[in-house]
Amino acid sequence: MKPLTSIGARRSATSAPLLRLFVMSGILTVLLTRAFLALAGYPKLGSKDPDATVHISHMLWGGLLMAVSQVALLGLAGRRLRTAAAAVGGIGFGLFIDQVGKQVSNEGYLYAPAAGLIYLSFAVLVVIAWRADDGAPGGDRGDGAEATRSSQAAELLLHGVEDGLTAAETARARELLEGSPRETDRALLRTLGTLPLREPRPAAWRGTWDALSGRLGGLADRAGVVRAAVVLAVLFGFLRLGRLAASGLGGPESEREWNALVVALACATVTWGLYVYAVRKLRRDRRAAFRALRTGVLIDLLPGQVLNFTIHQFSAVQDLLLDVLLLAVVTAELRRIAVAEGTERAERAGRAGTAGTAGTAGTAGTAGTAGTAGRPGGSARADLRPDTTRDARHATNDPRHLIKVRATSGAGDVPAS
């Protein structure tokens, strides 16, 4: 796959939150539209006559909203405008994709596989938003990477011209620019110093969302919640497998979406098998157990739920919510295991380093003491050794030399005679 720079495109510095907003607004639009139409009896806009040929489909309104967001993004600039355009575009896409059944089948709006196609389209968008990297310049290499970093920093500076940058945005732009030999980056770094700082504007829902996320994160870290999640995964996986098997007891004649049912039954079998394997592995290898759980949840979220929506339509939303909550708990537990193992490795390395330092010092000290003690006369006589050797080498028959040699070598007292 060629890098984005080969087609003149680079990663945006602010793409991830906008993509998430686009996806969430689209999902909410589909769910609210389906619920409203079901409660209202699927009315037609344009004529009250059920046999009338004029019908203004809400797919047209979706296309109009997507066009409005596209024109705004192409013709205008600004941080707030991009946020609004992402929300409006997501609503338009939700209204558009909600009527995909009319475009792929003669059965109309209630075409059964349409729910699976809608879910698949949003699953792809979720993966794209999840993989969006705000910080690194992607997979570019060489000059492409440097140019991507420059373009990301310039994008942040452009937003700062409007109403300033927060401390976090300033630090991020500085990180992208510092250390670069390019004159363009040095000029952008000087420009960064001229932009005013601003306090982040917390949205009205931000505090509630942060509080809710903190509570859910705290619950996900509790051992009781983790054990309950594992038990529920195995239990509901078995119930889902039994429900799918019961739906196919009558054969292809009793089930309209027989092919989807067969593939869904295979996915449910694999998922439940991974859940059982995780339970058996839990005591011996906790990391491997939760990785197996996560793999099972992802299999159920991607191919499994596409088929589940095809068979059970939008009543499969409850299964989807259960999978999302289970994935959150499993991901939090895997993160906690990784942190605990990293801390344990650091402590083990610290203990090994301390023991190695102490062992080295003890060995050196012992060697020094043993060497000193092994010489007769003790340490005070060690520096007399060269003189002793020299005197012994040049000793003559003079009794005074003999007395000197024997006295300094520690041989004991020499008689005066």
C-alpha positions in Angstrom: 0.0 0.0 0.0 1.4 3.4 -1.1 1.8 6.0 1.6 -0.7 8.9 1.6 2.0 11.3 0.4 2.0 9.6 -3.0 -1.4 11.0 -3.7 -0.7 14.4 -2.1 -2.5 13.6 1.2 -1.2 13.8 4.7 -2.6 12.9 8.1 -4.5 15.6 9.9 -3.5 16.7 13.5 -7.1 16.9 14.6 -8.8 14.1 12.7 -9.6 11.6 15.4 -12.1 13.6 17.5 -13.9 14.8 14.4 -14.1 11.2 13.0 -15.5 10.0 16.3 -18.1 12.8 16.3 -19.1 11.9 12.7 -19.5 8.2 13.6 -21.4 8.8 16.9 -23.8 11.3 15.3 -24.5 8.9 12.4 -25.2 5.9 14.7 -27.6 8.0 16.9 -29.4 9.2 13.8 -30.0 5.7 12.5 -31.3 4.5 15.9 -33.6 7.5 16.4 -34.9 7.4 12.9 -35.7 3.7 13.1 -37.4 4.1 16.5 -39.5 7.1 15.3 -40.6 5.4 12.1 -41.6 2.3 14.0 -43.7 4.2 16.5 -45.3 6.4 13.8 -46.2 3.6 11.5 -43.8 4.4 8.8 -45.4 7.6 7.4 -44.7 9.0 4.0 -43.6 12.6 3.6 -45.1 14.2 0.5 -48.6 12.7 0.3 -51.1 11.2 2.6 -52.4 8.8 -0.1 -50.8 5.4 0.4 -51.0 4.8 -3.3 -49.4 8.1 -4.3 -46.3 8.0 -6.4 -44.7 11.0 -4.8 -42.6 10.3 -1.7 -39.8 12.4 -0.3 -37.4 9.9 1.2 -35.2 10.9 4.1 -32.3 9.7 2.1 -32.6 13.0 0.2 -32.4 15.0 3.4 -29.3 13.0 4.4 -27.6 13.8 1.0 -28.5 17.5 1.5 -26.9 17.6 5.0 -23.8 15.9 3.7 -23.6 18.4 0.9 -23.9 21.3 3.4 -21.1 19.9 5.5 -18.9 19.3 2.5 -19.4 22.8 1.1 -18.7 24.3 4.6 -15.4 22.3 4.9 -14.3 23.3 1.4 -15.2 26.9 1.5 -14.6 28.0 5.2 -12.0 27.5 7.9 -12.1 27.3 11.6 -12.0 24.9 14.5 -15.7 25.3 15.5 -16.9 25.1 11.9 -15.1 21.7 11.4 -16.7 20.4 14.6 -20.2 21.5 13.4 -19.5 20.1 9.9 -18.5 16.7 11.4 -21.8 16.5 13.4 -24.0 17.6 10.4 -22.2 15.3 8.1 -22.7 12.4 10.5 -26.4 13.1 10.7 -26.6 13.3 6.9 -24.8 10.0 6.5 -27.1 8.3 9.1 -30.2 9.4 7.2 -28.6 8.3 3.9 -27.4 4.8 5.0 -30.7 4.1 6.8 -32.4 3.6 3.5 -29.8 1.3 1.9 -32.5 -1.4 1.8 -34.4 0.5 -0.9 -31.3 0.7 -3.1 -30.2 -2.9 -3.0 -33.5 -4.8 -3.0 -37.0 -4.5 -4.3 -38.3 -5.4 -0.8 -37.9 -1.8 0.3 -37.1 -0.1 3.6 -37.6 -3.3 5.7 -35.2 -5.4 3.6 -33.7 -7.8 6.3 -30.0 -7.7 5.3 -30.1 -3.8 5.3 -29.6 -3.8 9.1 -26.4 -5.8 8.7 -25.2 -3.5 5.9 -25.8 -0.5 8.1 -23.9 -2.0 11.0 -21.0 -3.1 8.7 -20.7 0.5 7.3 -20.4 2.0 10.8 -18.1 -0.8 12.0 -15.7 0.2 9.2 -15.9 3.9 10.2 -15.3 3.0 13.8 -12.1 1.1 12.8 -11.0 4.1 10.8 -11.6 6.5 13.6 -9.9 4.2 16.1 -6.8 3.9 13.9 -6.6 7.6 13.4 -3.3 8.8 14.9 -3.2 12.4 15.9 0.4 12.5 17.0 2.7 10.5 14.7 3.1 11.4 11.0 1.8 7.9 10.0 3.8 5.5 7.9 5.7 8.2 5.9 9.5 7.9 5.7 12.2 10.4 5.1 11.2 13.8 3.8 7.5 12.7 3.7 7.6 12.3 7.5 9.2 15.7 8.0 6.6 17.4 5.7 3.8 15.6 7.5 5.0 16.9 10.9 5.3 20.4 9.5 1.8 20.3 8.0 0.3 19.0 11.3 2.1 21.8 13.3 0.9 24.4 10.7 -2.7 23.1 11.1 -2.5 23.6 14.9 -1.0 27.1 14.4 -3.9 27.9 12.0 -6.4 27.1 14.7 -4.4 29.2 17.2 -4.6 32.2 14.9 -8.4 32.2 15.5 -8.6 32.1 19.3 -5.2 31.0 20.6 -3.9 27.6 21.7 -4.2 25.7 24.9 -1.1 24.6 26.8 -1.5 21.0 25.6 -1.9 22.1 21.9 1.2 24.4 22.3 3.3 21.6 23.7 2.2 19.3 20.9 3.0 21.8 18.2 6.4 22.4 19.8 7.1 18.7 19.9 6.4 18.4 16.2 8.7 21.3 15.3 11.7 21.2 17.8 14.9 19.6 16.5 14.0 20.0 12.9 16.7 21.4 10.6 14.2 22.8 8.1 13.9 26.5 7.9 10.1 26.2 7.5 9.9 24.4 10.9 12.0 27.1 12.5 9.8 29.8 11.2 6.7 27.9 12.4 8.4 27.6 15.8 8.9 31.3 16.0 5.3 31.9 15.0 4.2 29.5 17.8 5.8 31.8 20.3 3.6 34.7 19.1 0.3 33.0 19.6 -1.7 33.7 22.7 -2.5 31.0 25.3 -6.1 30.2 26.1 -7.9 28.2 28.7 -9.7 25.1 27.4 -13.4 25.6 27.1 -15.1 22.6 28.8 -18.2 21.6 27.0 -21.4 21.4 29.0 -21.5 17.6 28.7 -17.7 17.2 29.3 -17.9 17.1 33.1 -20.7 14.6 33.0 -19.0 12.4 30.5 -15.6 12.5 32.4 -17.4 11.6 35.6 -19.2 8.7 33.9 -16.0 7.5 32.2 -14.2 7.6 35.6 -16.9 5.6 37.3 -17.0 3.0 34.5 -13.2 2.8 34.5 -13.2 2.3 38.3 -15.8 -0.4 38.0 -13.8 -2.1 35.2 -10.8 -2.3 37.5 -12.6 -4.1 40.3 -11.9 -7.8 40.6 -15.6 -8.6 41.2 -16.7 -6.8 38.0 -14.0 -8.6 36.0 -15.1 -12.0 37.3 -18.7 -11.1 36.7 -17.9 -10.1 33.1 -16.1 -13.4 32.5 -19.1 -15.4 33.8 -21.6 -13.3 31.8 -19.5 -13.7 28.6 -19.6 -17.5 28.9 -23.3 -17.5 29.9 -24.6 -15.2 27.2 -22.3 -16.8 24.6 -23.9 -20.1 25.3 -27.4 -18.6 25.3 -26.7 -16.9 21.9 -25.4 -20.1 20.5 -28.5 -22.0 21.7 -30.8 -19.3 20.3 -29.2 -19.5 16.8 -29.3 -23.3 16.9 -33.0 -23.2 17.8 -33.7 -20.8 15.0 -32.3 -23.2 12.4 -34.1 -26.4 13.7 -36.8 -26.1 11.0 -34.3 -25.9 8.2 -34.1 -23.4 5.3 -37.9 -23.4 4.9 -38.5 -21.9 8.4 -35.7 -19.4 8.4 -35.7 -16.7 5.8 -32.0 -15.7 6.2 -30.7 -19.3 6.3 -27.2 -18.6 4.9 -26.7 -15.8 7.4 -27.9 -18.0 10.2 -25.4 -20.8 9.3 -22.4 -18.4 9.2 -23.6 -16.7 12.4 -23.8 -20.1 14.1 -20.2 -20.8 13.1 -19.1 -17.4 14.5 -21.0 -17.9 17.8 -19.4 -21.4 18.1 -15.9 -19.9 17.7 -16.6 -17.1 20.1 -18.0 -19.3 22.8 -15.0 -21.7 22.4 -12.6 -18.8 23.0 -14.6 -17.8 26.1 -14.4 -21.4 27.5 -10.6 -21.5 26.7 -10.2 -18.2 28.5 -11.9 -19.6 31.6 -9.7 -22.7 31.7 -6.5 -20.5 31.1 -7.4 -17.9 33.7 -5.6 -19.4 36.7 -2.4 -20.3 34.8 -1.9 -17.4 32.4 -4.1 -14.4 33.1 -2.8 -12.4 30.1 -3.4 -15.2 27.6 -6.9 -15.7 29.1 -8.0 -12.1 28.6 -6.4 -12.0 25.2 -8.6 -14.9 24.2 -11.6 -13.1 25.6 -10.8 -10.0 23.6 -10.4 -12.0 20.4 -13.8 -13.6 21.0 -15.5 -10.3 21.6 -13.9 -8.8 18.4 -15.0 -11.8 16.3 -18.5 -11.3 17.7 -18.4 -7.5 17.1 -17.3 -7.6 13.5 -18.6 -10.6 11.5 -20.9 -11.9 14.2 -23.0 -8.8 14.8 -23.3 -8.1 11.1 -25.0 -11.4 10.7 -26.9 -10.9 14.0 -28.4 -7.6 12.7 -29.3 -9.4 9.4 -31.2 -12.1 11.2 -32.8 -10.2 14.1 -32.8 -6.7 12.7 -32.3 -3.9 15.3 -33.3 -6.0 18.2 -29.7 -7.1 18.1 -28.7 -3.7 19.6 -28.8 -5.2 23.1 -26.3 -7.9 22.1 -24.1 -5.2 20.7 -24.2 -3.1 23.9 -23.2 -6.2 25.9 -20.3 -6.8 23.6 -19.1 -3.2 23.9 -19.3 -3.3 27.7 -17.5 -6.6 27.8 -14.8 -5.3 25.5 -14.3 -2.2 27.8 -13.8 -4.4 30.9 -11.4 -6.8 29.1 -9.4 -4.0 27.7 -9.1 -2.3 31.1 -8.0 -5.6 32.7 -5.4 -6.2 30.0 -4.1 -2.6 30.6 -3.9 -3.3 34.3 -2.0 -6.6 33.8 0.5 -4.8 31.5 1.1 -2.1 34.0 1.5 -4.6 36.9 4.0 -6.7 34.8 6.0 -3.7 33.9 6.2 -2.6 37.5 7.3 -6.1 38.5 10.0 -6.2 35.8 11.3 -2.8 36.9 11.4 -3.9 40.6 13.1 -7.2 39.6 15.7 -5.3 37.6 16.3 -2.9 40.5 16.8 -5.7 42.9 19.2 -7.4 40.5 21.2 -4.2 40.0 21.4 -3.6 43.8 22.5 -7.2 44.4 25.1 -7.0 41.6 26.5 -3.7 43.0 26.7 -5.2 46.5 28.3 -8.4 45.2 31.0 -6.4 43.2 31.8 -4.2 46.2 32.0 -7.3 48.6 34.2 -9.2 46.2 36.6 -6.3 45.8 36.8 -5.7 49.5 37.3 -9.4 50.3 40.1 -9.6 47.8 41.8 -6.6 49.1 41.6 -7.8 52.7 42.8 -11.3 51.9 45.8 -9.9 49.9 46.8 -7.7 52.8 46.4 -10.3 55.4 48.4 -12.9 53.4 51.5 -10.8 53.6 53.6 -11.3 56.8 54.0 -8.3 59.0 50.6 -6.8 58.3 49.6 -3.8 56.2 52.1 -1.5 57.9 55.0 -3.5 56.5 53.6 -3.7 52.9 55.3 -0.6 51.7 58.6 -1.7 53.2 58.7 -4.6 50.8 60.6 -2.9 48.0 63.2 -1.7 50.5 63.4 -5.2 52.0 63.9 -6.8 48.5 66.5 -4.2 47.6 68.4 -4.7 50.9 68.2 -8.5 50.5 69.5 -8.3 46.9 72.5 -6.2 48.0 73.2 -7.9 51.3 76.8 -8.6 52.2 78.5 -10.4 54.9 78.2 -7.3 57.0 76.3 -8.4 60.2 74.5 -5.1 60.1 73.0 -5.8 56.7 71.9 -9.2 57.9 70.2 -7.8 60.9 68.4 -5.2 58.8 67.1 -7.8 56.4 65.8 -10.1 59.1 64.3 -7.3 61.1 62.3 -5.8 58.2 61.1 -9.1 56.8 59.3 -10.0 60.0 61.4 -13.1 60.7 61.4 -12.4 64.4 63.9 -11.0 66.9 67.6 -11.4 66.0 70.1 -12.1 68.7 72.6 -9.3 69.2 75.4 -11.6 68.6 
